[in-house]
Amino acid sequence: MARVKRYLVAATLVSTLAFGSAQAATCQNPAGFGAFLQQMRQEAAAAGVSQRAINESLNGVTIDNDVLRADHSQGVFHQSFEQFSGRMISPYRLNKGRQLLKRYAPVFARIQRQYGVPGPIIVALWGLETSYGAFMGKYPTIRSIATLAFDCRRSPFFQKELIDAMRIVQRGYLRPSQMHGAWAGELGQTQFMPSSYLKFAVNYGGGGNLITSVPDVLASTGNYLHSYGWQAGQPWDPGTANFAVIQQWNKADVYSRTIALFADKLAGK
């Protein structure tokens, strides 16, 4: 479901993310994908990315036609809230979520003190996005983003994300070989785009690794919600200020309401 969230967000951002339009790499460059990557190398260097990180990220990268097919074949979402929530809030996810709330109780307590976000909301997001890290995606992140940056449908958005992916490599958070996720470039156990990774990843003992460090994943998700104005101790159901924050995670009403309902069930409401 990560792609549902990200593309609804991307669709609203693409018109405002003017990515240096006078110097932006040419999408669908007539000279080919290799020439496009060379332009991206120049833009990344101009943005302060080191040559080491650029080479490590882009050497050997090829276009991924499976990603293009996935992007171009997206359909309209037709499921009702009842259908979607009934499918996504499965007995397995509920039981597993309750177990994880207990297992990481000290971490959730620390997150709530620091960010004001309660465990059930974070666990609901974690469960819905990747089934608690079980299904994070297998697409090489940099290859996926480079492919979408080359395509002209959302090129400004993904060119920016490609440079941010290289910044992740430069800062030592992850190596390119560790960066695998959904076809649209989301990575980690709660599916952050590279720009969100850079903005919101925090170190709760794992160095800010949102793929393997559960405490980092949970705290970073709390930081994300806090940064959008989460109000500690307040309800999160539709019509509340905190529900509006949930909608910053996913603007689709069906998905946002499912997050809130899932969290309600985890909280025993």
Secondary structure, DSSP 8 states (H G I E B T S, - for coil): -HHHHHHHHHHHHTTT----TTT---TT-TT-HHHHHHHHHHHHHHTT--HHHHHHHHTT----HHHHHHHHT-------HHHHHHHHS-HHHHHHHHHHHHHTHHHHHHHHHHH---HHHHHHHHHHHHTTTT----EEHHHHHHHHHHSSSSHHHHHHHHHHHHHHHHTTS--GGG-EE-TTS-BTTTTB-HHHHHHH---SSSSS-TTT-HHHHHHHHHHHHHHTT--TT---STTSHHHHHHHHH---HHHHHHHHHHHHHHTT-
